[in-house]
Amino acid sequence: MTHVDGAPGDKSRRSGLAVAFGGASVAFWFCCPFWMLVWMLALPLGLAGLVLGSLGYRAASRHGTSRDQPLTALALSSVGTAAAVAYMIFVFTHPDLPIQE
C-alpha cells in the first residue's frame, strides 16, 4: 500500500485545527468554573489535538517545513489532556466528594 500525502492546504488546515482543539482544551479550564463538566469536554478535545498535532508534526518533518504550529498544538493539547486526566483521577479516587453521591 502506498502513502499519498494530501494537498498542502490540508496539512495547514489540520495543524490549525490541532491548535484550535488544544487551545479549547486549555481554555475550558480557565473559563469555566464547573470542572466536573469541563473535564468531559476537555479530554476528547485534547486527545484530538494530540493526534492531529502529531500527524502535523510528522508531515512537517517529512517535508522540511516549519514545525512551530504542530509543536504549539502538541503543547496546548498536552496541557489540556493532562489537566483533564489529573482531575478525572482525583474525582474517581475521592469517593467522599458530594458530587458522586
SERO-4910 file (N, C-alpha, C, O; in steps of 0.05 Angstrom, whole numbers):
BEGIN
 pado doro    nc1    nc2    nc3   cac1   cac2   cac3    cc1    cc2    cc3    oc1    oc2    oc3
  Met    A     17    -23      0      0      0      0     18     25      0     37     27     16
  Thr    A     13     43    -17     28     68    -19     15     90     -3     -9     90      0
  His    A     31    107      7     21    130     23     20    155      5     40    162     -8
  Val    A     -3    167      3     -6    191    -13    -11    214      6    -30    214     22
  Asp    A      6    234      4      2    258     20    -20    275      9    -25    275    -15
  Gly    A    -34    288     27    -56    306     19    -44    332      8    -20    335      5
  Ala    A    -62    349      1    -54    375    -10    -41    392     12    -47    388     35
  Pro    A    -24    411      5    -11    428     25    -31    443     42    -26    448     66
  Gly    A    -53    451     31    -74    465     46    -87    448     67    -95    457     88
  Asp    A    -88    422     61    -99    403     80    -82    401    105    -92    399    127
  Lys    A    -55    401    101    -37    399    124    -39    424    141    -38    422    166
  Ser    A    -41    447    129    -44    472    143    -70    473    159    -71    482    181
  Arg    A    -91    463    146   -117    463    159   -117    443    183   -128    449    204
  Arg    A   -104    421    180   -102    401    201    -86    412    224    -94    408    248
  Ser    A    -64    427    219    -49    439    241    -64    461    254    -63    463    279
  Gly    A    -79    476    239    -95    497    251   -117    486    268   -124    497    289
  Leu    A   -129    463    259   -149    450    275   -137    439    301   -150    439    322
  Ala    A   -113    428    299   -100    417    323    -95    439    343    -98    435    367
  Val    A    -86    463    334    -82    485    353   -108    494    365   -109    500    389
  Ala    A   -129    494    349   -156    502    359   -165    482    380   -176    490    401
  Phe    A   -162    456    375   -170    436    395   -154    438    420   -165    437    442
  Gly    A   -128    441    418   -111    444    441   -117    469    457   -118    469    481
  Gly    A   -121    491    443   -128    516    456   -155    515    470   -158    526    492
  Ala    A   -174    501    458   -200    498    470   -198    481    495   -211    487    515
  Ser    A   -182    460    494   -180    443    518   -167    457    541   -174    452    564
  Val    A   -149    476    536   -137    492    557   -155    514    566   -158    520    590
  Ala    A   -169    527    547   -186    549    553   -210    541    571   -219    556    588
  Phe    A   -220    516    567   -242    507    584   -234    508    614   -251    515    631
  Trp    A   -209    501    620   -201    501    648   -200    529    660   -205    532    684
  Phe    A   -194    549    644   -192    576    655   -219    591    654   -223    609    670
  Cys    A   -236    584    636   -260    599    631   -285    588    645   -304    603    651
  Cys    A   -286    563    650   -310    550    661   -305    541    690   -287    525    694
  Pro    A   -321    550    709   -317    542    737   -328    514    743   -323    504    765
  Phe    A   -343    502    725   -355    476    730   -336    454    720   -341    442    699
  Trp    A   -316    448    736   -295    429    727   -306    401    723   -294    385    708
  Met    A   -327    394    737   -339    367    734   -349    363    706   -348    341    695
  Leu    A   -358    384    693   -367    382    665   -344    388    646   -344    377    624
  Val    A   -325    404    654   -304    412    636   -286    389    628   -278    387    605
  Trp    A   -279    372    647   -261    350    640   -273    332    619   -258    320    603
  Met    A   -299    329    619   -312    312    599   -310    324    571   -311    310    551
  Leu    A   -308    350    569   -304    363    543   -275    367    536   -268    364    512
  Ala    A   -259    373    556   -230    379    550   -215    354    543   -196    355    527
  Leu    A   -222    331    554   -207    306    548   -209    298    518   -188    294    506
  Pro    A   -233    296    506   -233    289    478   -221    311    460   -208    304    440
  Leu    A   -225    336    467   -212    357    451   -182    356    452   -168    359    432
  Gly    A   -171    351    476   -143    349    479   -131    325    465   -110    327    453
  Leu    A   -145    302    466   -136    279    452   -137    283    422   -118    274    408
  Ala    A   -157    295    412   -159    301    383   -136    320    375   -124    316    354
  Gly    A   -130    340    392   -108    358    386    -81    344    386    -64    350    370
  Leu    A    -78    324    405    -53    309    405    -50    292    380    -28    291    369
  Val    A    -71    279    371    -69    263    347    -64    280    322    -46    274    307
  Leu    A    -79    302    319    -75    319    296    -48    333    297    -35    337    276
  Gly    A    -40    341    321    -13    354    324     10    335    317     29    343    304
  Ser    A      7    310    325     29    291    319     29    284    289     50    281    277
  Leu    A      5    283    277      4    279    248     16    303    233     31    299    214
  Gly    A     10    327    242     21    351    230     51    353    234     65    362    216
  Tyr    A     61    344    257     89    345    263    104    326    245    125    332    234
  Arg    A     93    302    242    106    282    224    106    292    195    126    288    181
  Ala    A     84    304    186     83    314    159    102    337    155    115    339    134
  Ala    A    104    355    175    123    378    173    152    368    173    168    379    158
  Ser    A    159    349    189    186    340    189    193    324    164    216    324    155
  Arg    A    173    311    153    178    295    128    182    314    104    198    308     86
  His    A    168    337    104    170    355     82    190    378     87    194    395     69
  Gly    A    202    379    110    221    400    116    209    428    120    223    448    115
  Thr    A    184    429    128    171    455    133    172    462    162    183    447    179
  Ser    A    162    485    169    162    495    197    146    477    215    124    468    208
  Arg    A    157    471    238    143    454    258    131    470    281    123    458    301
  Asp    A    130    496    278    121    513    300     91    508    307     84    505    330
  Gln    A     75    507    287     46    503    292     40    475    303     24    474    323
  Pro    A     51    454    293     46    428    306     57    426    334     44    413    351
  Leu    A     79    438    339     90    437    366     73    453    386     70    445    409
  Thr    A     62    476    377     44    491    393     19    475    399      9    475    422
  Ala    A      9    461    379    -15    444    383     -9    422    403    -26    416    420
  Leu    A     14    409    400     21    388    418     24    398    447     16    384    466
  Ala    A     36    421    451     39    432    477     13    439    490      7    432    513
  Leu    A     -5    453    475    -31    460    486    -48    436    492    -61    434    513
  Ser    A    -48    417    474    -63    393    477    -53    376    500    -69    364    515
  Ser    A    -27    375    504    -16    360    526    -24    372    553    -31    357    572
  Val    A    -24    398    555    -32    411    580    -61    407    585    -69    400    608
  Gly    A    -78    410    565   -107    406    569   -114    377    576   -131    372    593
  Thr    A   -101    358    562   -106    330    567    -95    322    595   -109    307    609
  Ala    A    -72    331    602    -61    324    628    -78    335    651    -82    322    671
  Ala    A    -89    359    648   -106    371    668   -132    355    670   -142    350    692
  Ala    A   -143    346    647   -168    330    648   -163    303    661   -180    294    677
  Val    A   -141    290    654   -135    264    666   -130    267    696   -139    250    712
  Ala    A   -115    287    704   -109    291    732   -135    296    748   -138    285    770
  Tyr    A   -153    312    737   -178    318    751   -195    293    752   -209    287    772
  Met    A   -196    278    730   -212    253    729   -201    233    750   -217    221    764
  Ile    A   -175    230    753   -164    212    773   -170    222    801   -177    206    818
  Phe    A   -169    248    805   -175    260    831   -204    254    839   -209    246    861
  Val    A   -222    257    820   -251    253    826   -256    223    832   -271    217    851
  Phe    A   -245    206    816   -250    177    820   -236    165    844   -244    144    853
  Thr    A   -215    178    854   -201    167    877   -211    179    903   -202    171    924
  His    A   -229    198    902   -241    210    926   -271    205    926   -286    222    918
  Pro    A   -279    182    935   -308    175    934   -325    192    955   -349    191    953
  Asp    A   -312    206    973   -326    221    993   -335    249    982   -347    264    998
  Leu    A   -329    255    957   -338    281    946   -368    281    943   -379    261    935
  Pro    A   -381    303    950   -410    304    948   -421    301    920   -445    294    916
  Ile    A   -405    306    900   -415    305    872   -421    276    864   -436    271    845
  Gln    A   -408    257    877   -411    229    869   -434    215    884   -440    192    878
  Glu    A   -447    228    903   -469    215    918   -494    216    903   -515    206    914
***
